[in-house]
Amino acid sequence: AVRPGVSPFIAFVDLRVAAGEVLSSAHYRIEPKPGSVSRPVDVDYAASYLSGRGYAASLGSSGSTVTVPVFGLYANYQNLVDIELQFADGDVEPIQAKVDTAAYTDPNGIYDRPVILKARTAGAALGFDFFYMKSALGSPVVVDTDGQMRWVVPATMSSVSSTLHGNGFVIGDPQAPRVRRLEFDGTTRDTALQAPDVTNFHHNIDPGKVGLLGEVDAIRNGVQAIESTLVEFDPDTGALIKTWDLGDTLSRAMQAAGDDPAAFVRPGVDWFHMNAATYDPRDDSVIVSSRENFVLKIDYASGDLLWILGDPAKYWHTFPSLEARSLTLGSGGLYPIGQHAVSIAHDGSLMLMNDGLASVNQPAGAPAGEARGYSAVSAYTIDAAGRGATEATRFDYGQSVFSSVCSSAYEAAADGSVLVDYAVADNTTHARLVGLDPGQNVVFDFEYPTTGCNTSWNAQPISFDAMRFQ
């Protein structure tokens, strides 16, 4: 039997297992539509996972039932789903299910009607076939590289602060200190963050050393620390693992070198504007993006400042203590300006979306730094000992697209393919999702309408073609 899920992209296939058979796993594959270039959705469930989620039930001597949650379906289509039940004795039972799905009309009038500026063609090398957009309008939205919607669920909470973790989405509440776990079968679970001084999540959730890194607002000494606090937390329990107050980090560095931090670190003001972070296991550190100022690296354990990479024409560079910690960029390189989405690429370089917007919230009369009329994807090699950096690679789309805020660029796999998200192109009227092959050739280019950053504040590849649930 086939039962519909909470959206046309999800269904449940109920199957009977004969008495005496011991299920070891269930696997399904959705046959692509004719003409599709994206690989098929391919998912494997361990029997222990299905049992733990309540999808396996005993019928006594007559056998048992197993429910296979099938996600990644095409809407308004008769999907052919090839299922294999694998048993402990080595037997395999193949089943083909026909799953007829209802039509889907996006209530936002956005995700079901992309404009395909460049379609992916057969044979185009690309290290990913699916990606998800973090939407301010509801749940994340999964799309394949043909532009077809493949997953979304009804949701009232923004998924701007979200990440894929353990084959499900973890979403930070923009109004409260809690996280929501959203599974691909459409079920949810909320967990309170065990941090009484935290008020809400903002911007990204990123992978950490032990748990997840969350950009949060918090109350410090009775004053709200706006977008300058980073926490590492356990998404399953809400337990706090680590907290970094970037105002404290920079104040300590400035005071140690004889500067007064009061003119730079300004509690109650959005002086820092943290929008992304990533853990670097090579030296046990965290790299943080401050849109207003620079990219900085801090020691994981102590929170001490290690280096700064940023535009020397900005206000921060007028403080000798901060200038002394800065990296000098090699000739011809673009400094990070208004950057987002810091990450460590497969070759160890620091990748980010180099938006190009000058500072917007410095003190009156303070230098806002350089401004560009285009956005770029920049990857830097860092020589921390020599206090230098080199922009090793750059993709700027011929300097044809400017996305002033939000936006992202994330590598899909070790082949170097990249998903670029221009969140507010065309003067904040369109989001552009662009796939780059390892040679930085444009494989696809999709356009969606947007208001502000709502449609796709960030976007990342997702492995719907090889998802394993243990």
Solvent accessible surface area in square Angstrom, and as a share of the most:
residue,aa,sasa,rsa
1,A,94,0.73
2,V,63,0.36
3,R,107,0.39
4,P,118,0.74
5,G,22,0.21
6,V,84,0.48
7,S,9,0.06
8,P,26,0.16
9,F,2,0.01
10,I,2,0.01
11,A,2,0.02
12,F,25,0.10
13,V,3,0.02
14,D,38,0.20
15,L,23,0.11
16,R,144,0.53
17,V,6,0.03
18,A,68,0.53
19,A,59,0.46
20,G,82,0.79
21,E,56,0.25
22,V,99,0.57
23,L,29,0.15
24,S,51,0.33
25,S,14,0.09
26,A,0,0.00
27,H,35,0.16
28,Y,0,0.00
29,R,85,0.31
30,I,0,0.00
31,E,53,0.24
32,P,43,0.27
33,K,51,0.22
34,P,125,0.78
35,G,81,0.77
36,S,34,0.22
37,V,38,0.22
38,S,5,0.04
39,R,121,0.44
40,P,30,0.19
41,V,0,0.00
42,D,24,0.12
43,V,0,0.00
44,D,26,0.13
45,Y,3,0.01
46,A,17,0.13
47,A,21,0.17
48,S,78,0.51
49,Y,47,0.18
50,L,0,0.00
51,S,67,0.43
52,G,70,0.68
53,R,84,0.31
54,G,60,0.58
55,Y,33,0.13
56,A,43,0.33
57,A,56,0.44
58,S,93,0.60
59,L,77,0.38
60,G,54,0.52
61,S,112,0.72
62,S,66,0.43
63,G,6,0.06
64,S,29,0.19
65,T,39,0.22
66,V,2,0.01
67,T,16,0.09
68,V,0,0.00
69,P,3,0.02
70,V,0,0.00
71,F,2,0.01
72,G,0,0.00
73,L,0,0.00
74,Y,3,0.01
75,A,23,0.17
76,N,107,0.55
77,Y,71,0.27
78,Q,88,0.39
79,N,0,0.00
80,L,53,0.26
81,V,0,0.00
82,D,42,0.22
83,I,1,0.01
84,E,64,0.29
85,L,0,0.00
86,Q,59,0.26
87,F,12,0.05
88,A,73,0.56
89,D,101,0.52
90,G,58,0.56
91,D,74,0.38
92,V,77,0.44
93,E,71,0.32
94,P,101,0.63
95,I,46,0.23
96,Q,96,0.43
97,A,11,0.09
98,K,122,0.52
99,V,2,0.01
100,D,104,0.54
101,T,19,0.11
102,A,68,0.53
103,A,65,0.51
104,Y,53,0.20
105,T,100,0.58
106,D,4,0.02
107,P,118,0.74
108,N,63,0.32
109,G,24,0.23
110,I,17,0.09
111,Y,5,0.02
112,D,48,0.25
113,R,120,0.44
114,P,32,0.20
115,V,77,0.44
116,I,70,0.36
117,L,87,0.43
118,K,93,0.39
119,A,57,0.44
120,R,28,0.10
121,T,88,0.51
122,A,90,0.70
123,G,81,0.78
124,A,26,0.20
125,A,69,0.53
126,L,14,0.07
127,G,22,0.21
128,F,9,0.04
129,D,1,0.01
130,F,0,0.00
131,F,0,0.00
132,Y,3,0.01
133,M,0,0.00
134,K,0,0.00
135,S,1,0.01
136,A,33,0.25
137,L,64,0.32
138,G,8,0.08
139,S,3,0.02
140,P,0,0.00
141,V,2,0.01
142,V,0,0.00
143,V,0,0.00
144,D,0,0.00
145,T,0,0.00
146,D,41,0.21
147,G,8,0.07
148,Q,70,0.31
149,M,16,0.07
150,R,4,0.01
151,W,0,0.00
152,V,14,0.08
153,V,10,0.06
154,P,101,0.64
155,A,41,0.32
156,T,141,0.82
157,M,20,0.09
158,S,23,0.15
159,S,0,0.00
160,V,33,0.19
161,S,5,0.03
162,S,0,0.00
163,T,8,0.05
164,L,54,0.27
165,H,62,0.28
166,G,60,0.58
167,N,34,0.17
168,G,0,0.00
169,F,0,0.00
170,V,3,0.02
171,I,4,0.02
172,G,1,0.01
173,D,6,0.03
174,P,50,0.32
175,Q,152,0.68
176,A,30,0.23
177,P,47,0.29
178,R,78,0.29
179,V,3,0.01
180,R,46,0.17
181,R,29,0.11
182,L,4,0.02
183,E,21,0.09
184,F,4,0.02
185,D,11,0.06
186,G,15,0.15
187,T,64,0.37
188,T,79,0.46
189,R,114,0.42
190,D,63,0.33
191,T,22,0.13
192,A,68,0.53
193,L,9,0.05
194,Q,110,0.49
195,A,4,0.03
196,P,144,0.90
197,D,46,0.24
198,V,7,0.04
199,T,46,0.27
200,N,23,0.12
201,F,1,0.00
202,H,19,0.09
203,H,30,0.13
204,N,0,0.00
205,I,1,0.01
206,D,6,0.03
207,P,83,0.52
208,G,18,0.17
209,K,92,0.39
210,V,107,0.61
211,G,9,0.09
212,L,5,0.02
213,L,0,0.00
214,G,0,0.00
215,E,0,0.00
216,V,0,0.00
217,D,15,0.08
218,A,0,0.00
219,I,72,0.37
220,R,57,0.21
221,N,157,0.81
222,G,69,0.67
223,V,65,0.38
224,Q,70,0.31
225,A,12,0.09
226,I,46,0.24
227,E,24,0.11
228,S,3,0.02
229,T,0,0.00
230,L,0,0.00
231,V,1,0.00
232,E,0,0.00
233,F,0,0.00
234,D,43,0.22
235,P,12,0.07
236,D,84,0.44
237,T,72,0.42
238,G,0,0.00
239,A,34,0.26
240,L,63,0.31
241,I,65,0.33
242,K,55,0.23
243,T,55,0.32
244,W,6,0.02
245,D,40,0.21
246,L,0,0.00
247,G,8,0.08
248,D,67,0.35
249,T,4,0.03
250,L,0,0.00
251,S,21,0.13
252,R,92,0.33
253,A,7,0.05
254,M,0,0.00
255,Q,110,0.49
256,A,91,0.71
257,A,68,0.53
258,G,68,0.66
259,D,26,0.14
260,D,100,0.52
261,P,13,0.08
262,A,70,0.54
263,A,54,0.41
264,F,1,0.01
265,V,18,0.10
266,R,43,0.16
267,P,91,0.57
268,G,37,0.36
269,V,58,0.33
270,D,31,0.16
271,W,6,0.02
272,F,0,0.00
273,H,20,0.09
274,M,0,0.00
275,N,0,0.00
276,A,0,0.00
277,A,0,0.00
278,T,12,0.07
279,Y,33,0.12
280,D,1,0.00
281,P,97,0.61
282,R,152,0.55
283,D,72,0.37
284,D,48,0.25
285,S,0,0.00
286,V,0,0.00
287,I,3,0.02
288,V,0,0.00
289,S,0,0.00
290,S,0,0.00
291,R,28,0.10
292,E,1,0.00
293,N,2,0.01
294,F,0,0.00
295,V,0,0.00
296,L,0,0.00
297,K,12,0.05
298,I,0,0.00
299,D,39,0.20
300,Y,20,0.08
301,A,67,0.52
302,S,58,0.38
303,G,3,0.03
304,D,60,0.31
305,L,8,0.04
306,L,62,0.31
307,W,7,0.03
308,I,0,0.00
309,L,0,0.00
310,G,2,0.02
311,D,6,0.03
312,P,56,0.35
313,A,54,0.41
314,K,2,0.01
315,Y,29,0.11
316,W,1,0.00
317,H,54,0.24
318,T,83,0.48
319,F,23,0.10
320,P,92,0.58
321,S,5,0.03
322,L,0,0.00
323,E,75,0.34
324,A,67,0.52
325,R,70,0.25
326,S,19,0.12
327,L,4,0.02
328,T,95,0.55
329,L,16,0.08
330,G,34,0.33
331,S,127,0.82
332,G,68,0.65
333,G,23,0.22
334,L,25,0.12
335,Y,43,0.16
336,P,0,0.00
337,I,0,0.00
338,G,1,0.01
339,Q,1,0.01
340,H,2,0.01
341,A,1,0.01
342,V,1,0.01
343,S,19,0.12
344,I,51,0.26
345,A,9,0.07
346,H,104,0.47
347,D,103,0.53
348,G,20,0.19
349,S,3,0.02
350,L,3,0.02
351,M,15,0.06
352,L,0,0.00
353,M,0,0.00
354,N,0,0.00
355,D,0,0.00
356,G,0,0.00
357,L,45,0.22
358,A,18,0.14
359,S,11,0.07
360,V,92,0.53
361,N,53,0.27
362,Q,28,0.13
363,P,39,0.25
364,A,112,0.87
365,G,88,0.85
366,A,22,0.17
367,P,58,0.36
368,A,40,0.31
369,G,25,0.24
370,E,84,0.38
371,A,69,0.54
372,R,22,0.08
373,G,62,0.60
374,Y,30,0.11
375,S,0,0.00
376,A,1,0.01
377,V,8,0.05
378,S,0,0.00
379,A,4,0.03
380,Y,0,0.00
381,T,69,0.40
382,I,56,0.29
383,D,79,0.41
384,A,50,0.39
385,A,105,0.81
386,G,51,0.49
387,R,94,0.34
388,G,16,0.16
389,A,5,0.04
390,T,74,0.43
391,E,23,0.10
392,A,53,0.41
393,T,69,0.40
394,R,83,0.30
395,F,18,0.07
396,D,28,0.15
397,Y,53,0.20
398,G,68,0.66
399,Q,99,0.44
400,S,83,0.54
401,V,8,0.04
402,F,69,0.29
403,S,0,0.00
404,S,23,0.15
405,V,35,0.20
406,C,14,0.09
407,S,0,0.00
408,S,0,0.00
409,A,0,0.00
410,Y,16,0.06
411,E,40,0.18
412,A,31,0.24
413,A,45,0.35
414,A,75,0.58
415,D,63,0.33
416,G,16,0.16
417,S,0,0.00
418,V,11,0.06
419,L,0,0.00
420,V,0,0.00
421,D,0,0.00
422,Y,0,0.00
423,A,0,0.00
424,V,2,0.01
425,A,0,0.00
426,D,73,0.38
427,N,135,0.69
428,T,56,0.33
429,T,66,0.38
430,H,52,0.23
431,A,0,0.00
432,R,32,0.12
433,L,0,0.00
434,V,0,0.00
435,G,0,0.00
436,L,3,0.01
437,D,21,0.11
438,P,69,0.43
439,G,55,0.53
440,Q,69,0.31
441,N,90,0.46
442,V,29,0.17
443,V,9,0.05
444,F,0,0.00
445,D,3,0.01
446,F,1,0.00
447,E,25,0.11
448,Y,0,0.00
449,P,56,0.35
450,T,14,0.08
451,T,105,0.61
452,G,33,0.32
453,C,30,0.18
454,N,52,0.27
455,T,0,0.00
456,S,0,0.00
457,W,7,0.03
458,N,1,0.00
459,A,0,0.00
460,Q,39,0.17
461,P,26,0.16
462,I,6,0.03
463,S,60,0.38
464,F,0,0.00
465,D,31,0.16
466,A,54,0.42
467,M,6,0.02
468,R,103,0.37
469,F,9,0.04
470,Q,149,0.66
